[in-house]
């Protein structure tokens, strides 16, 4: 790995569609959802941290650093990304959500390669058709821009990064890569997919 890269896993949301349950801690095949995500990332990055605004003690039991949003009011994923950038000590920071247990095992290498090739500010994963906007690899120097954007009251991830040079990295060859869980029905379907893998 030519550059130091750390990852933050976003687990700070309100999970309204899951009845307020903490999505990262929901059991999937006998372990918390976030544990599947960690398993997919641990050999791809130098360090992993968890952004969580509740149940921090339970997340800390996973043996990783846990941090809350620095900005108050549950401002969405950008607040978690901003807070992660504030403490980032690496050349690049990877961002992923806590509910994508089938992330590609070559996620970082492909995103890093295309970010460097395009001399981009950040790389965003796509499924070949649409962006998965909270799966991104970005440079820590974007932090001030993000703070300014949030101060305007805006929250949309895509609207923030569209002002930059963005490398869009297709993972169309891995159709289940970014399957996430918003309902208990989706959790059951995903468990079946993982069991057959």
N, C-alpha and C positions, 0 to 999 in steps of 0.2 A: 504494500500500500504506500504510494508515493507521498501522500499527504495525510496528516492526522485528521481523522474524522470522528466526531462524536454524534450520537443520535439522541434525540428526545422523543419520547412516546407521549402523545397527548392523551391524557386521561382526566382532563379537567372539566368536561362537559356536564350538562345536566341530565342527559339521557331521558328526555321526556317520553320518547316512544317506547322506552323499556320500563315505564312506570316509575321513573326516578331512580331505578337501580343503577349502581355504578357499573358501567359496561365492562370496564377492564377487569373487574373482580367476579363477573358472572362465570360460573363453571362451564367449561366446554371440554367434554371428554375427561373429566376428573381433575382439571386444573384451571386456574383463572385464565380468562381470555388473554390477558396481557402476557401471561407466561408463554403462550404460543408465539406471540409477537417477539418477545425477547429471544426465544429459541431461534427464530428466523434471522435475527440481527446479530447475535453475539459474535459470530465469526467474521462479520463484515465491517465492524467499526472498532475504534479504539476504546470507546466509552459509551455507556448508555445511561441516560437520566430519565426520570419520570416526572411529567408535569401533572400534578393532581391538586385539586382544591378541597377535597374531602377524603376521608379514609386514608390519610397519609401514613398512619402507623401500619396499616395493612399492606400498603404498597412497599413501605420500607422493609417489610419482612422478606421481600424478594432480593434484598441485598444490594439495591441500587440507590443512588442519591435521588431524593424526592424533593421537588420544589413547587411552590404555589405561584399563581399569577402575581406579578408585582403591581398590576393595575386592578383596582377593585371593580366589582359589578358583573362578573361573568361575561366578559366581552367577547367570548368565542375563541376559536383556535388561534387567531392572530395574537391575542394576549398571551397565550402560552408560548407561542413562537418568540414573541418579543422577550418574554422573561427568560427563555432558554438562551437567546442570543446574549443577554446581559451577562451571563456567567460562562459563555463559551470560550474555551481555551484552545480550540482547534482551528485549522485552516478552513474547514467546511463543517456545516452542521446539517445532519439529516433529520427530517421531521416525518413521523408516521403516526397514524391514529392507533388507539389501543385495541381496536376491534377488527383488525385485518389479519387474521391468523395464518393466511397463506401468502404472505409477502414473498416476492421472488428472492431466492438465495443469491442471485446475482444483481440485486437491486442497486447496491452502492457502486459496484464496478461499472455497470452500464450508465448510470446517471453521471458518475464522475467523468467517465470517458467523453460523454457528449457535452457536458458542461465545459470541459477544457477545450475540446475541439471547436466549439462555437465561441469560445472566450465569453461565455455567458455569465450573468450575475447569479442566476439560479437555474436549476433544472427541475422540471415538474414531470411526474409520471403520468402517462396516459394509457388507456386501454386500446388505443388505436383510433378511437372515436371522440372521447372526451377526456378532459383533464381530471385527474384525481388530485385536487388542489392541496390537500394536506399530506401528500406524499411528495416531499421536495428536498432538494439538496441546495443549500444556499450559503452565501458568504456572510460572515459575521458583520461586515461593514454595512450591511443593509439595515441594521438595527435602528439608526436614527430616522431613516425614511419611514420605517414601520411605526415608530412612535408618533411621528408627525401625522401619518395617515389615521391612526387611531384617535388622535386628539381632534380630528375633524368630525368624529362621530361615525365614521364609516367602519364596516365590519367585514365586507366581502373579501375573501382571500384573493380571488381572481382579479378583482378591480385593483388591489394593491400591486400585485406583481406584474400586471400588464404594462406598467410604465418602464419595465426593465427589459434587458436582453434575456429572453427566456429560452432555454433549450427544452423542447418537449420530447420526452423519451418514451417511445412506444413499447409496451409489454403485451402487445396483441397476441404474441405467441404463448402467453400464459393467462388464459381467459379467467381463471379463478383468483388471480393474484390479488385483486383489490376488493374481493367480495367482503362486505362488512355486515355487521349484525345490528339491526335496529329493532327487531321484534323477536319474540321467543320462537316464532315459526321459522324465521331465518336462522336462528341458532340451531334448531333441530336439523334443518336442511344442510347446514354447514358441517355439523357433526357427522352426518352421513357421507359427505364428500371427503372429509379428512379420513374417516374410517376406511374408505375404499382406496385411498391414495397409497 
